[in-house]
Amino acid sequence: MAAVTQVAQVANAGRVTEVLGRQRRAFLKVTMSTSYATGGDPFDPAAIIGTAAVRHVALYPRFVAGATGPLTRIFVYDPVNKKIFAWVASTGAEVANATDLSGCVFDVEVVTD
């Protein structure tokens, strides 16, 4: 699984670092799970930061020394199903069920109303 209760680990949950008019931007650190679920790991930023009006979610992979996950996989957030999907970069196929993605760490920017 992936995020506060869904992602393996989320740091700074709910910490809003910037307010622009009505919009707020929150920044989270997300560590993927040790057992990826086919169809994507659950990730609900609205539940994490306590709002229902999420406008945008951006994933920025961190490149951890010795880890190959962020370099060999493509990660995309699906706002409809509230999941982070992972694909193998070289084949375009979804990462296999139960794959350990705990070496994949992201900074996540969430923009809300």
Protein Blocks (a to p, Z undefined) as FASTA:
>chain_A
ZZjklmmbdghihiafbdehjbccddddddddfbdcehiaaddfklmnopabdfbdcddd
dddehiaklmmpccdddfklopaddddfklopacdehiafklpccddddddZZ
